[in-house]
Amino acid sequence: MIEITDLTKTYSGNVTALRSITLEIGSGMFGLVGPNGAGKTSLMRILAGLIQPTSGQVRIFGHDVTRPAGQMAVKAQLGYLPQELGLYPNLTAFEFLDYIARLKGLTRQASRQQVAEALAQVHLTEVAQRRLKTYSGGMKRRVGIAQALLGQPRLVIVDEPTVGLDPEERVRLRNLLSDLAGRCTVILSTHIIEDISQSCRALAVMSQGQVLFQGNPRDLMAQVQGQVWLIETSGERPEGDLAIVSTMQLPHATQYRVVGTPPAHYPAQPIEPNLEDGYLGLFLKFRPHH
């Protein structure tokens, strides 16, 4: 269990990244969603023990992460994949992972065994002896996941893992993280709602350093029940207090999927909400009204 209480982080220049955040994260996969600049990376870095909060408390598996002893205890049980992972281009995947395993304190024998297992889990065994500079973006991201698995962590934190991946790689990575969540706690930070719609049992939505929502995906969708519509127009965007979720060109019209209250003059067809509708509806609710 991860308990975050009244967590605030202010950087120099009086830039506040987190504002009194309180969250509880259990086992399985937890999604942390929000636009870029919402404060997700600052929260991840505090959980990983890389930066200190300005105030508040974080307890992971009973350890206080704001204290050096607690940080050490948690780091021994942590796998972390930052947004930008520094790889050594001239090493092979096997050499790189073996190096990381030794840094984590594994013996030579344990390292070889765990590296082989991690490579198999991320489907890179066949190319393990190729240099990393020959890898595609998706393959590099899978090496990143593999290094996070070394040491058999109880907590795995991944920050924006699918950015820049093609659709096939993205699906593969999501499936990999779902499998992983059966064995440990996985925190997945992303601004891509699809990344969590398939796999997370619980999520929090962040914006401007605050938590707008915490609960399960069904609860988020339920918030916009009866507020999601399909509207067809001859091309003009629908007006009013609406969030446009998607646009589709039909042979003789443009179809908009919207969240909100459409004005009466639009022929609007009600539809069942999905997670993206719930997410956008939340931002519509908190949007400042002029």
N, C-alpha and C positions, 0 to 999 in steps of 0.2 A: 504493500500500500504506500502511495506517495501522498503526503499531506502538505499542501502549500497554503500558508496563512498570511494574509495581509502583506503580500510581497510587493515591494516597490524598488525600482531601479532607476536612478537618475545619473546620467553621464555628465562630464564636465561641460560647461556652457549651458547648464540648467536644462538639458534635454531629458525629459522623462520618458523612458521606454516602457515601464510597467507601473501601473497605478493600483495599489492595494488589491492585488489579485489573490483570491482564495479559491482553491481547486482541490478535489480529491480524485486520484487516479488509481483504479484497481488493476486486476490482472487482465490479460488479453491485449487487444489493440485499442489504443486511445488516439483519436484524431484531434489534432490542434489545427484549426483552420482559421484563415483570415487573410486579408489582402497584404501585399508587401508593405512593411513598415508598421505592422500591427503590434510588434513586440514579441513575436514567436521565437525568433532566434535568440533574443536576450534571455527569454525564459529557458530555452533549451540549454544555453551556455551556463546558466546558474545551476540547473539540475545536474549538468555534467561536471560541475565543480570548477569550471574554467574562469568564471568571474564571480565576484561577491555581490549579493544584493545590497541596496542602500539600507533597507529595513525589511522586517518581516521574517518569517521562519519557513524552512523547508525540511521536512523529515522524509527520508527514503528508507524503507525497511527498518524504521525505528531510529535511523542515524540522523543527527542534525548536520545537514550539509553546509551550514554556515560556519561550522567549526572544523579546524584542520583534521582532527581524528575522524570525524564523521565523513569528511571528504575522502580521506584515504580508504575508509571502509567501503564507501559506495563505489569509488573508482575501481576497486578490485572486482566488483560485480557488474561493471558497466561496459556496454558496447556502444560506440558513438560514431555516427557518420555525419560529419558536418556538410554544409552546402558545397564547400570547395575542399576536396581532400587532396593533399599534396602526394602525388605518386612519384616514384623514381623511374623515369622513362626507360633507362637502360637495364633495369632489373626485369627478370621474368616475373609472372604473377606468383609462381611458387616461391621465388627468392624474396619477393617483397613481403608476402604473408608470413614466411618463416622469420624474417627480420622483426615484423610486428609482434609475432608470437613470443619471440625471445625478449623483446622489450616488456611484454606483459608478464615475464617471469616464468614462462613455461620451459620445462627441460627440453633437451634436444629431441628425445623420443616422443614426448607429449606434443611438442610443436609439430613434428612431421605428421603425426596421426591427425591432429586437429586441422592442420592446413589441408590435408587430403580430404577430410570430411567437409570442410567449409567450401573447398573448390567444387566438390560433388554437389553440394546443396545449391550453389549458384550456377551450376551447369557450365563450369569452365575447365573441367578436368582435361579435356582433349587439347586445350590451348594453353595449359599451365606453363609450358616451357617457352612460350613466345614472349618477346620483350613487350613491356607495357606500352611503349610508344607506338606499337602496331595495333593497339586495341581501339575499337570504336567507343563512342561516348557511353553507350549502354553497357558495354563490357567493363569499362572502367568503373561505372557505378556499381556493377555486380562485385568487382574486386573490393570496392568500398564496403559493401554489405558483408562480404566474406571476412574482412579484417574486423568488423564489428562483432562477428560471431566467435572470434577466438577467445579462449578463456572461459567459455560456456557462461556468458553473462545472464544475470537474472533480469536486467533491465537493458533494453536496446533503444537508443534515441536516434531517429533519422530525420534530418532536416532537408526538406524539399528534394526527396530522392528522385523524382520523376521528371524534373525540369530538363527540357532539351532532349528527352527521349522520344523515339518514334512510338506509335500506338502499340505495336507488338511488344517492344521492350517494356513499355509502361505496364501492360497487362502482366507480363512475366514477373516484373519486380513486385507488383501488388500481390500476386499469388504467393511469391516467396515470403513476403512479410506476413501474410495471413498464416502460412504454415508455421512460421517462427512464433507467432502470437499464441500458438497452442502450448508452447514450452516456457515462455517468459513474458514479461510485460514489454510491449512495444509502444513507444510514443512516436507517432508519425505527424510531423509538422508539414503543412502544405497550404498553398493557396488554390490548389486544384481540387474542387469538391468531389470529382469522380474518384480521386485516389482513395477517399475514405468511404464512399457510398457502398462499396462492395464488402468492406472488411471490418469496419470499426463498430464495436458494440456501444461505445460511448464516445462523445466528442465535446469539445468546447470551441466556441466561435469567439475570436478576439478581434478587436478593432481599437486602434489608437491606445494601446496599452491596457485595455480593459476587457473583461469577459462579458460578452453580450448574452451568451447562452451556454448552459452546461446540461447535458442529459443524453438520451439515446437518439439515434437518427429518426425514429418514429415520432418522438415528441417534437422534434424540429419541424417535420413535415406537417404534423397536426396543427401547428401554429398558423398555417396558411390554408387550412381546409376551407373550401368555399370561396377562396380568393384567387384561384388560378384559372386562367381563361385562354381560349384560342380566339383571336380576332383576325378577320380577313379584311384587308383594305385594298384599294387600287394602287397602293404603293406608299402612301403617306404613313409616317409613324404615328401610332396612337398617342393622343394627348392625355393629360390627366395625371393623377397621383398613382403612377404605375412604374413597375420595374420590368423592363423587357428582358426576358430570359433568353429567347432565341428567335430567329427570323428564318422563314423558309419561303423560297420563291415557288409559287404554284404557276401553272400555265397562264391563268388569267387574273391572278391576284397575288398579294403577299400575305403570308400567314404569320402572325406574331403570337408567341406564347408570353403571356404577361402575368404578373402578380400585382394585386391591388384591387381597386374599385374602378372598373371602366365606366366612362360616361355613358348615359342611357342611349345615345344615338349610334353606338357601335353594336352590331349583332354579335354578342359574345357567347361563346359556348363553354360551359364550365367543365373542367377536367380534374382528375386526381393529381395532387401535388407529388413531386419527387423531391429529393434532398436539395437539389440546386434551387428549386422554388422556395423551399423553407429558408435556405441560406440568404437568398436575395430579399425575401420578405422581411427577414430580420433587419437588414440594413435599411429597408424602406421605412420600417417602424421607427428606427433610431435616427433617420435622416432629419436634419433640421428643416422645419417648415418655414417658408418665408411668408 
